Amino acid sequence: MFDLPVYVAPERFTDPRAALEQARHIYDTSVRHLREAMLRHVSGQPGGPLERRVRAHYPMVRVQTDSALRHDIPAAHAALSYGFVAGPGRFETTLTRPDLFGDYYREQFELLLENHGVELEIGTGTQPIPVHFAFGEDGHLEAQLTVAQRAALRDWFDLPDLGAMDDGIANGSFEPAPGEAMPLALFTAPRVDYSLHRLRHYTGTSPDGFQNFVLFTNYQFYIDQFVQAGRAAMADGHSGYTAFIEPGNVITRPPGAEVLPTDAGLPPARLPQMPAYHLTRPDRSGITMVNIGVGPSNAKTITDHIAVLRPHAWLMLGHCAGLRNSQRLGDYVLAHGYVREDHVLDEELPLWVPIPALAEIQQALERAVADVTQLDGPGVKRVMRTGTVASTDNRNWELLPGNQPQRRFSQSRAVALDMESATIAANGFRFRVPYGTLLCVSDKPLHGEIKLPGMADHFYRERVDQHLQIGLRAIELLRQRGIDQLHSRKLRSFAEVAFQ
């Protein structure tokens, strides 16, 4: 027997806002039930000690259709690569954190109703909520529990179950059991909750601050420039941005803006592993920048988790080794292909899967280079080369006997090498997040120009600010063109989930 909140039977909706409110009601009731039981378990709160195992479930959304045909839909939505199911059948997913994902869920509901003209079913699902996730990403239950209480936690509550939060749907390996519904979304609710907790841990900021356009870098110099830009935007007061958030959830707002109780963050004693900074806009169309550090493992880790937020694009701005003698230090490389020698995604995304360049991102980055450098077409070609980028998991690849990778890089026509870009692009492809890469040549080890402290310091002073400005300009261009131009059909399979 379980101590359960009131079960809400599936109810049919044709109003996406009403459907969202029902999901919100179920989620809030479930979370409150778990929190109250945990308080009784920890400190003997009113209601007495626990007598039965406590459980609550995520809300779910279900849609059923008998036809693969789509209705006549508004022109603004006709070109979208998401919002519809792949064929007739029953489709479901679990939902979490409507406070964070409310706008996203409502848009997905609206598109399903427009495309298929069927009703949405919202009700209590069958997936239990792990008690840790009922407290949000700020909850740290272990700190409040005695050793005996921690040992007994599994007897009274559901704990996170890795079997319920794998990436089989995103990887294309998920096969529903007989009679089981097909998925509506890439991620189940517990998988989303898991990543929300990890984001706070790795970046030092709440997932609420993350924006739909994300910049990744592998050097703190870029972050320093982004912090300057963020604070300048707040001092300006007319930038269109509403807040600048730094690790520890330290929030700066424009002059005259209302200061909220949640703004009272504290700088951390030490920076987290991959610190994040956010220039926010009310519709989440602002910019998040993350210093992922060095290496493909970090690149995979952070994109695994940011992907659950369903951003509109992520871009890599970093340094690379130039592989061609004709390149100069400070030249840019716009990646149009990737050699994946990073190996961190070999199990999830086989090497035979091509990672295509996305025209919308490529055009924005090339235009941004021209805008920021004030160069014309031939001038842009003198400072930027488009070509293949190789990413390796061996930081000292140039020290291998006989320099073994050289032949592979030459055969692939690679013009640059780094450790993160192919991972970020491949995970963007895997998770259906538009991606792009613009690197800056900081050394040419095959041609005797290796990084030395004095050379590196001069290079960083000369190029970092311009490179960042190009990234910011590219995001402005993508935002202006509209997200309906971004989510390429190249990223969608022929048996795709409906949710973006």
N, C-alpha and C positions, 0 to 999 in steps of 0.2 A: 504494500500500500504506500502511496505517495501523498505528501502534503502539496497540493496543486492549487494555483489560482483558478478562477472561474474560466472554464473552457468557452471559447468563442467559436461557434460553428461557422464554416465558410458562408459568407454572404456575398451576393452578386452586386456589382457596381458598374454604372456607366459614366459616373462622374469621377475623374481622376483625383480631385481634391478630397472627395468623400472617402474614396478608397485609401488614400494616404492617411487620413485621420483615423480610420479604422485600424490600420496597421500601427499607427502611433499609439492608439489606445491599448492594443494588445501588448505591444512591446513595453510600454511604461508600466502596465499592470504586472507583467511578468518580472521585470527588473525590480520593481518595488517589493514583490513577494520574496524574491531571493535576498534582497538587502535586509528586509525586516527579519527574516529567519537567521541570517548571518549575525546580525546584532544580538539576537537571543543566544546564539551559539557562543559568541565571544564574551559577552558581558552580562548575560542574564537580564536582558531588557524585558519590559512588560510582555506578558504572553507565556512566560515560563520557558523551561528548557525544551529542546526539540524532542519529539516523541516518534516522529516518522521521517523517513527520507524525504528531503525537500527537492522539488523539481519544478521548473517552468520552461516553456517552449518559446522559440522565436515565432513571430508571425510569418505567414507565407502568402504568396500571390500565385494564383493559378489562372491559366487561360487555356481554353479548348477551342479548336477550330476544325472544321471538316473540309477545309479547302486551302490550297496553297496560294490561291489568288488574293491579291491585295485590292482594297477598295480604291476609288478615286480619292486622292489625298491632296492637300494644299501644295502648291508649287514649291513653297519654302521647304517642305519636308520630302519632296519626291526624290531628291538626289541623295538623301541620307543612306548610308550603308548599314544602318541598324534600325531597330524599331519594329521589326516584323519577324515572325517565326519562319523556319525553313520549309515547313510543310504541314499537313494536317496532323493532329494529335493533341496530346495533353502535355502542357509545359508548366513547370513550377520553379520557384526559387524561394529561399528564406530571406528575410529582411532584418536589418539591424540598424541601430542608431539613426532613427528618422530625424533627430535633431541635427545631425551632420549631413545626411543624405536626402533630406526631404525634397529639395528642388530637383535633384537627380531622379529620385523615384517618380515624382510627379510627371516629369518629362517622359520617362519610359512608359508610364501608364497611358499618357496621352497618345503616344505614338502607336501603342498596341491597339487602342480603341479606334484610332483613325484608320490604321492599316487593315484591320480585320473585322471591325464592326461587331465584335463579340463582347460579352460581359467579362469583367474581371472578378475573380473570386478571392476574397481576403478573409483569412481566418487563422486560428491557432494551428501552427504546424506541428510536426512530429519531432523536430530536431531540438533537443534540450539545450538550454543556455548554460554554459559553464559558469559557475558562480564567480570566478575571477572576472569574467567579462561583464557581469552585472554592475561592476563598480567603475567601469570606464577605464581609460588608459592611465588615469591618475591613481587608481586604487592599488594599494599594496597590502593585501590581506596578511601576508606572512608576518609583517612587522607588528601586527596586533594580536597574533596568536601565540599561545604557549606551545611547547613541544608536543604536549598531549593533544591539544586542539588541532594542530597541524596533522598529526597522525590520524585523527578521527575525521578529518575533513572529507576524505573519500567515502566514508561510510554514510555521510549525511547529504552530500551535494554531488552534482555532476562536475567533474573536472574537465579541462580541455582534452579532447580526443583527436589526435593527429589523423586518425582514419576518416574523420569527418571534414578535414580541411586541407586535403591535398589539391594539387593543381591538374588533376586529370581532365577537367573540362577544358581549361585553357590549352593544355598540351594536345588535345584531340584524342586522348586515349580512353576517355570515359565511355562506358557502355552501360546504359540503364538496364537493371534487372527486369525480367518479365513482369509486366504490369506496373513498373515504375515510370513516373513522369520523366519527360526529357527536360533538360535544364533550360532556364530562361536567362541565366546570367553566368558569367565566367567564374564567379566566386560565390560560395555559400556564405551564409551569415557568420558562422564561426571562423571561417578563413579570413573574412574581412576583419572581425574583431581581433584576431591574432595579429594581423599586420598593424592595426591601429596601435596596439600596445608596443609592438616592436618599433614603430616610427618614433614614438615618444622616447624610447630608450636610446635609439641610435642618433637622433637629431637634436634632442633637447628641447623640442617644441611640440605643442599639441597638434594633432592632425587637423583641428579646426582651422589652423592658420594656413595650411597648404593651399596653394592656388593651382589653377588649371593649366598654367604654363610653367614648365620647370626647366631650369638650367642646372647642369652638372658641371663640376670642374674638378681637377685633380691638384689644384694649388691654392693655398691660402691667399696668395696675392690677389686673385680674382675676388675672393670674398671680401678682402679689405676694401677694394674698389666698389663692390656692391653695397657694402655698409655705408660708404660715403655717399653713394647715389641715393640710397634709401633715406638717410637722414636729411639729405638735401631736398628730396621730394617732400618730406614732412615739413621742413622749414618753408618751402615754397607756398604750401597751402592751396595751390591751384593745379596740382599735378594730376588729379583724378584718382590718386591713391588715398586710402582712408587710414592706413596704419602701416607701421614697419615693425615687424616682430623678429626678435633675436633670441638665441638660446636662453632657456630659463623663462620663456614667454615674457620677456621684457618688451613692452609695447610702447612705441612712440606714435603720437597722433599729431595731425596738423594743428596749427594755432586755432584756438576757439572750438575745437572738436570736443564733444562730450567724453570725459574720462569715465570708463566703466569700472565697476568693482573687480572685474576679472583682469584688469590691466596691471594689477599689482604683482608682477613677476619679479624674480630675483636672478641676477646673473649667476650662472653655475660656478662652483669653486674651480672646476676645470671643464674644458670644452668636451662635449660628447664625441663619440667616435666619428660621426659624420654630421657636423653641425649644419643646421638649416636656417635660412633667413627668408622672410616673406614680406614682399610689398603687396599689400592686399587691396582689392577692390570689392565693392558690395556684392557683385555677381561671381566672385571667385575668379575673375579673368585677369588677376594680377600675376605677379611673378614670384616664384619660389626658387631660391638658389641653394644648392647643397654641395659642400666640399666632401666628395666621396673618398678623398685620399688616393692612394696609389694601389692599383691592382684590380684584376677582374673579379675577385671574390667580393670585394666591397661593392663594385658596380652591380653585380647580380643581386646582392643582399638588399641594397636600397631600392632597386627597381622592382624586385619581388614585392616589396611592401607598398611603395608609392602607387603601384599599379591598381590596388584596390580602390583608390580615390578616383579612378577613371579620368585622369587628366586629358586635356586636348592635345598636348604635344610635350615632348621633352627633347632637349638639345644638349649636346656635349660641347663644351668649350674647354680646351686644354692644350697642353704642349705635346709635341711629337718629335720623333727623329725624322729628319728629311732623308730620303733614300736616294735622291737624284743629285748629281753634282751641280746641275743647273739651278737648284734651289738655293735661296739665301736665308740666313737666319732672319726670322721675322716674317717670312712669307706665310701665307695661309694655305690650308689644304681643305677643300670641300669634298667630303667623302661621297662617292657614288657607288662604292662597293666595299666589301669587307672580307678579309682573310681571317678566319676565326681560329687562331692558335691559342686562344685563352682557355679552352677546354671546360669551363665551369658550366656550360649549358649543353654539353654533349649528350647527356641522358635525356634532357627535356626537349631539345631541338636538334635533331641529327644534323651533321655537317652537310648532308646533301640538300638541306633546305636552303634555297637562296634568300638573301636578305636584300630586297630591292631598294633602290633610292626612291623617295617619294617626291614627286615633282613640286607639290605645293611648298614643301619645306625647302627644297633645293633653291627654288626661285626666290623665296623670302631671304635666305641666307646670302645668295649672290647679290640681290638688290641691296641688302643691308651693307655689304662690303662697299658697294659703289657709293651709297649714301654717306657713310661715315668717312671713307677715305677721300671723297670728292673726286674720284677718278672716273674716267669714261670707260667704255668697253675695252679697248686695247690696254688701258691703264690697269683695269681690274685684272686682266690676264697676266700682267707683269708681276702682280703681288699675290695672286691666288691661283692655285692649280687644282683642277678637279681630277680626282683619280681614286684608286683603291687604297684603303687604309688597312694595314695588317695590325692585329692586336695579339700580343703574346702574354703568357703567364710567367715568362722568365725575364726579370728586370735586367739581367746581365747577359742577354742573348748574344751580344757582340763578343763575349769572351769564350763562346763555345769553340772547341778545336776545329780549325778549318772554317770557322764561321758557317756552320752547317745550314742555318736558315736562309742564307743569301740566295741560293738557287730558287727556293720556293718563292721568296719575295720577288725575285726577278721574273719568274714564270707567271706570277699572278699580276704583273705590271704594277705592283704596289709602289706608291710614291711617298708613303709615310708609315711610321710604325709607332704605336703606343700600347698601353696595357688595358684600356677601358672601353674604347669607342665601339668595338665590335660587340662587346657584351651588352652595352646599353642599346645599341640598335637591334640586336637579336632579341633581347627581352621586350623591346617595343613591338617588334613583329609578333612575338609569341603572345603578348598580352593585348594586342590590337591598339597600341598607343603610338600615334605618329611620332617619328624620330628623325633626328638629323645630327650631323657632326661637322663642326668647323674647328680645325686645329691650327696651331701656330708652330712653325718649325723653330725649335730651340737648340738643336744640335744636329750634326751630320756625322755620326760616328764612322760610317763607312768611308768617309772622305777626310778624316783627320781632324774634324772640328767637333771635339767632345766638350761636354759641359765642364767648365772650370769656374770657381767662385766669382772672380771678377767679371768674366764674360756673362755669366748667368745674371748677376745683379744688374748689369747694364741692359741686358735684353729685357728683363722683367720691367724695369722702369720705362723702357721705350714702348713696349708693345701691350702690356696687360690692359691698360685703360682703354685703348682703342679696340682691342679684341672684345672686351666686355660690352662696350658701346655698340658694337656690331651685333652681339647677341641680343641686347635689349631692343635694338631697332628691328631685328628680325621678328621678335615677339610682337612688337607694335604692328608690323605688317600682317602677321598671321591673324591678330585680333581684328584688324580692320577688315580683312577679307571675309571674316565670318567662319564659325566652326563648321558650317555645313560644307565648306570647301576642304576641310582638313581630314576628316575620317575616311581615308581612302578605302575603296573596295579591294585594293591590293592586300589589305590586312585581314580580310574576312574570308572564311572558308565557305565551301558550298553547303555545309551543314552547320550554320552559325547560330549562336544564341541571339536572342532579340535585344537584350540590353546592350547599350553602348559600352 
